[in-house]
Amino acid sequence: MIRSLASAGALAALLASTSLSSTALAQTPPPAPAPSAPSADAADPYLWLEEVEGDRAMAWVNEQNTRSLGVLQGDPRYETLHQQALEIVQSRDRIPSPGLRHDGRVSNFWQDAEHVRGIWRMTTLDSYRTDAPQWETILDIDALAAAEGKNWVYKGMTCLAPDENRCLVSLSDGGKDAVTIREFDIAAKAFVPGGIELTESKGGASWIDQDTLLISRDFGEGTLTDSGYPMIVKLMKRGQTVDQAQEVFRGQSTDVSVSGYALRDADGAVKAVLLNRSINFYEGETWRLNDDGTTTQLQLPAKSNINALVNGQLVVTTDQDWTAPSGQNFTTGDVIAWPLEAWLADPATPAQLIIRPGEREAVEAVSATRNKLVVALYENVRGSVYVYEPSTSGEWSRTRLDLPENVTVGIGSSSDRDDKVFVSVAGYLNPSSLYLADAATGDVAQVKSLPAKFDATGMRVDQFEARSADGTMIPYFVVHKDAMAMDGSNPTLLYGYGGFQSSLLPGYSPTVGKLWLERGGVYVIANTRGGGEFGPRWHQAALQENRQRAHEDFQAVAQDLITRGVTSQPHLGIMGGSQGGLFMGAMLTQRPDLINAAVIQVPLFDMLRFHRLLAGASWIAEYGNPDIPEQRAWIEQYSPYQRLAAGQPYPEVFIHTSTKDDRVHPGHARKAAARLEELGYPVLFYENTDGGHAAGANLRETARRLALEYTYLTRRLIDEPAQQ
């Protein structure tokens, strides 16, 4: 999905542009649009579908839902797939994602058939490590929604360090990004009477102390950026209204957003109050809020991230080549550190280089325990976890944790009381397992593992490479049965995303395994440019005027699958969501001859209007600005909505979205379906009228979506000939 602006340290449990250069000119241009395609300046006849809950638009949605659900749910295979999906998503033998609290307990948010909206609960670490932990429910979202008559979706909890008893709970109406924030008392298991409550808005709040918050939100007219996110940060004291809070920072309307937080040490002591100004999705500024209310800009690269504070060392990742005030030169992808107090006093304080990844390496995650730095480092899309610490000479030493190799590793919750850290391990055919590591001693113990959710007997994973149009080799994984015939007959699902430096790493998917692989399907994951599989440079290679490179990468993988005999056009389908939905649209309009199915999930599709819809303006750094003629020219070369044309070999596609998605506008999906129908193509369209950008307000809706997708794929790729 297109990432949200809020950062989250969740357990990975499975789930700057340059001028147009000769390299960019060397890209293979997409075929010219057919004459019947609407011009970029033509009036859009489907603008009314952008009225999210307009009467006419919703009548169209309901008509489409009735027809498409009739087709897919009427298929005799739907019910079996639905029951299998429901059993998987509501299963109780999933690994409860653990959060290590300062008091030593473990917290977890849990959903199942009984708790569809979910419960937030706790247990001891010793109990968590058993097969049957004794959980204590702290907050029941189902009960809360029923009591208040609300469609609450849990969006997270932020607790005040160090005791973590007072928390800010974020609740969304139906799954939107916009949330209501309410103060909760852990010990009392109740919302605080007369406590802090912030009405629905995009943005957030963070604790300074028990009576002070930094808040960034919609404060009224003129306080949001063009992207629809907060432009102002205020300091709010308990008892004050939002209007009475003191403004401490203001960005510009052209920014993506602003926010603030307290940088704390392992004991919860505030070492600095920081304000983030996101100028665009990748460039920003970090300011320090001084005790007298003034602000000071920190001397950091425009493209960088503050990762951790460990043993007084501020750890930062730079996503650009950069010369520090000390005169030191750092390169894109470097992880560096400063002694915080000395650096705040003198920005010319020398930094220490911790990691410089190689060409086929990427730092996927950085975390800290009380005394150690913990890093997930990937080489050729295979992960390891390393522990770093400064030596007496000032250099940083590292040791590798003894975890399985050739897998995906995810750094989970880490302790600020000691050096414990949870690490998840998974592979395409390896059920997820959870390890508890001691970063101080290197001891590692498996504490949880999933039972197999599908029969992987006789299956294997291969990694191949495809040559893209400019000669770059693009890796991809193929999950299949050993006995796969290389005669082009295998029903094959190719998944892609290719944007926002988001990496597609090997992971165990029970639904893909049960609903596709077990039934003889082949599953393929393309690690195209635009993602983060090989660090920031891999992402930046497909930004803005170079976006077509990512589309060519994906198309090259599809062609390579056919050339190798893994599959053929009648049996090849593609799937992707959000930015990945744009991928699907580009394949559909540029190389429809390669595919016979496309699952297009909550997509971007009208790229000449993306910046005018909901959060779209925040992605201009990724795609460019259609209001600037030079940039519009390269965007309209691939914008799927404008390129849809009559007389093309488009397969019947399945497009789905969500009415409540307040990140990627549902109008993209609606207009794509309407335009395809107008041009005479068969299309299946479904809109969930609840869930947000993740397209599922609850587990039952998730199971229905999965069953619809795999019913469609069965009809298109397994049936001979494909059904419409």
C-alpha positions, 0 to 999 in steps of 0.5 A: 500500500502507499505508506501513511505518514505516521511511523510505526515500529510494528513487528514484520510478521507477514504480512529527488528527482534529476533532470531528464538525462540520456539514461532516461531518454534511453528508456523504451517509451510506451506505445503511442495511445490509440487515436480513440483515447481521450486527450489529456485536456479533454473533459472527463465525463466521469468526474461525478464518480469522484463524489465519494458518497454522492447519490449518483456515484453510490447508485453506480457503485451499488449497481456494479457491486450487485452485478459483480458479486452475482458473477463471482459469488455465483461461481460454484468455487466461491464458497469453498474459497471463502470458507478457506479464507475465513478459516485462515484470517480468523484462525486463533493459531496465528502468532500474536504480534508482541510489544515489549512494555517498560514494565516487562509485560507483553501487549498485543492487538488481536482479531479473530472470529469472536473479536472481529474489530479486535481487543488490546490485551496484555500478559507477562513475558513468561506467559507469552512464551508458553503455548497458551498465554494467559491474556488480560483484556485491556480494551475491547474494540467490539464492545466499545463500538457496540456501546457507542454505536460507532463503526470503530476501527483500531488504529494504534495506541501511544503510551507515555514513557516510562510507566506507559499507563496513560495512552492515546488511543486512535480510533477510525470511523470505518478504517479511514486515515483520519482518527479520533484520539482519546486518553486511556488509563491502562490500570483502570482499563477505561478511557479517562473521564474528562481526559484528553479527546481530539475529534476526527482529523488526519494527523496525530498527537504525542506526549511530552509529559502527562499534562502536555502534548504536541498535536498536529491536526486540522485546526480550521481553515488554512491549517492543512497542506495541499495534501490534506495533512497538518500544516501546524504543530501546537503545544497543548496543556491539559485542560486547554481546548485545541484552539487555546493550544500554543502554536510552535511550528508552521510549515507551508501549504505546499508541504506534505505535513508537519508533526512533532515528538519527544526524543527519549532515552531508554529511561523515558527522559526527554532529550529533545523535542523535535518537529518534522517538516515533510517538504515532500514525501522524501525531503524534509527538515527536523527542528528542535523546539527549545525551552524558550519556545524558539526553534532551531533547525538541525543540520541533517540531510534533506533525505534522511531518517532519525532511527534511534537514540542508543547510549547517547548516540543519535543514529541517522540514515541518509538517503542521499550523498551528503557532506556533513558540517564536519566536512565528512562525506557520506553516501546514499544509504549510509547509517551514521551516528553522533553523540547527541549532546555534543552534536546539538551544541556543535553541529560540526561534531564528527559523525561515525559511520556505522554501515555502508551497504553494498550495491546489492544490499539494503538496510531494511530496519533499524531499532535499538534496545537499551544498549544496542543497535539492531539492524536488519540487513538484506543481501540480494533480498535475503535478510540477516540481523546484526547487533552494533555497538560502539567500541572504545576506539569510537568505531562500531563493531557488529555481530550477527545473530544466529538466525536461519539464513536465506529468509526474511527477517523482521525486527519487532518490539525491543526492550528499553529495560534490557537488550531483548528484541523480538525477531520474526523469520519467514519464507515463502514456504516457511511458516512464520516463526518468532524469536526472542534475542538478547542483543547483549549476549547474542542468545537467540531462542524460538518462542513461537512458530506457526503450523503449516497453513497449506501443504507445501510438499513438493514445492520450491522457491527459485530466484531468477532475473529478467533483463529490463529495457535499459539492460538492468537485471531485475530479480524475481522469485517464483514459488511453484511445485517441483513437477512444474512443466515448462510448457507454458501451461501453468496458471501464474500470478505475478505480484508487483508494487514498485514504489515508495522504496517499499520492498517486497520480501519473501514472506509466508502467506497462508492465503496465497498458499491455500487458495492458489499454490495448493491448487497448482498455481505459480506465484511470482514476486517482482523486485522492480526498481521503485522499491527498496530491495537494494536501498535508496538508489534502487528506489530513486532510479524509478522516480518521476521522469524515470517512472516508466523504468519500473513499468518496464521492469515489471513487463520484463519479468512477465515476458521472462516468465513466458520465455522460460516456459513457466507460463503463457499469456492465457495463463498469466495474471497480475495483481497489485494494490495502491501504487501497485494498482498503477503498475497493473494499469500500466501493464494493461494499457502498455502490454495487454498481450502478455496477460489474461487477468489483472486484479487491480486493488485500491489503485491509482489510475488517473495520474493527471488528477492524482494530486487533486484527490485526497492525499495525492499531492503528497506523492508529487515527489514520487511521480511529478506534478501534472500541473507543470507542463514538462512533468505532465508530459512524462506522466501522461505517457503512462497514465492508465486512465488516459491511455485506455482505448478501444480495440485493444486485447484487454482481458476482463479485469477485476477492480476493487476499492473502498468508499472509506479510503481517504488516502487513495481516492476511490474515484480512480478505480470507479473511473477506470471501470466506467471507462472500460465499460464505455469502450466495450470491455467486460469488467468486474468492479467491487467497492467495499463501502466500509474499510479504508485503504487496506480495503478491509474494516474487519476480518469477514470483509477481508475473507470475502475480498480474498475469495472474490479475487481467487474466484476471478483468477480461477475463472481467468487462468485455470479454466479452459477457456477463460470465463467472463 
